[in-house]
């Protein structure tokens, strides 16, 4: 399994537009083969921060995801938004169990 998680920083005035744009990208991604979770969420205390969490069968699924129509539309929809940074990591998971 592959977990992708991190944060995206942007101008607080653009956060709601970004999250609105993310709805279609999330819906499309959740239909992709090998995807188990794809979530953007607003930070509860920082108005310019969005959290990202993805869960995939493997890294092999990412090229098709990046090249998908819904991700292209997501990128186009976000042009003009004022991003200030991102801190996103890949984690390779060999095992998991309920907590």
N, C-alpha and C positions, 0 to 999 in steps of 0.2 A: 504494500500500500504506500501511497505517497500523500503526504499532507503538505499543503501550501498554506502558509499563514503569515499574517503581518498587518501592517498599517499603511494607509495612504493619507497623506496630509494635503490639505487644500485650503484655499481661502474659505472661511466660515460662511460667507455669502453664497458660495457655490456648492456647499455640501448637499443641500436638498435636491438641487438639480442633478448632481452626480448620483445620488441614491435613487432618484426617479429613473434615470437612464439605466441604472443597474438592474432594474426589474426585468426588462426583456432579456438582458444578457444572462441573468440568473435562470430565468425560465428556460431559455434555449439550452444553456449548459447542462441543466438537470436532465435533459433528454438525451444527452450524448452518451455513447457507449463508454463504460468505464468510470463514469462520474457517479459519486455517491452523495456529494454535498458541495454546494457552491453558494456562499453567503457573504453579503456585504452588510455591515451593521454600523450605525452611528455610535460613536463613543458617548458615554453618558455624562462625561464632564468636560471634554474638549470639543468645542463646536467646529473645529477644523480637522477632525480626525475620524477616519472610517476604518473599521477592521475588516479584514478579508480572511475567510476560511474556506479551503477547498479540500476535498477528499477524493482521490482517484485510485483506480486499480494499479496503475503504473505510470511512469513518466512517458511511456510510449504513446499515451493518449493525448499528450499536450500539443503536438504539432497540428493535429486535426482540430483541436479546440481553438488554437490561436488563429487558424485559417478559416474558421466557421463564419458564416454570414452574420450571425447574431453578434459575434465579437467585432467584426468589421463595423457593423452599425453602432455598436457601443463606443468604439474609438471615435467614429465620426461625430457622434452625439456629444462627446466630451471635449471636442475641439473648442477652444476659447475659454474653458474653465481654467482657473488659476491654481495649478498644482504646485505644492512647495516641497514635496518629498515623498519618499516611500521606503519602507523597510519590510521587505517580504522575503521569506525564507522557504526552502524546500526541506522537508523532513522525510526520511525513508524509514518506514515502520515495518519491522519484521514480525511483530505480534501485538495483539491487543486483547483485552478482556473487559467485561463490565466492571465498573467501580462499585 
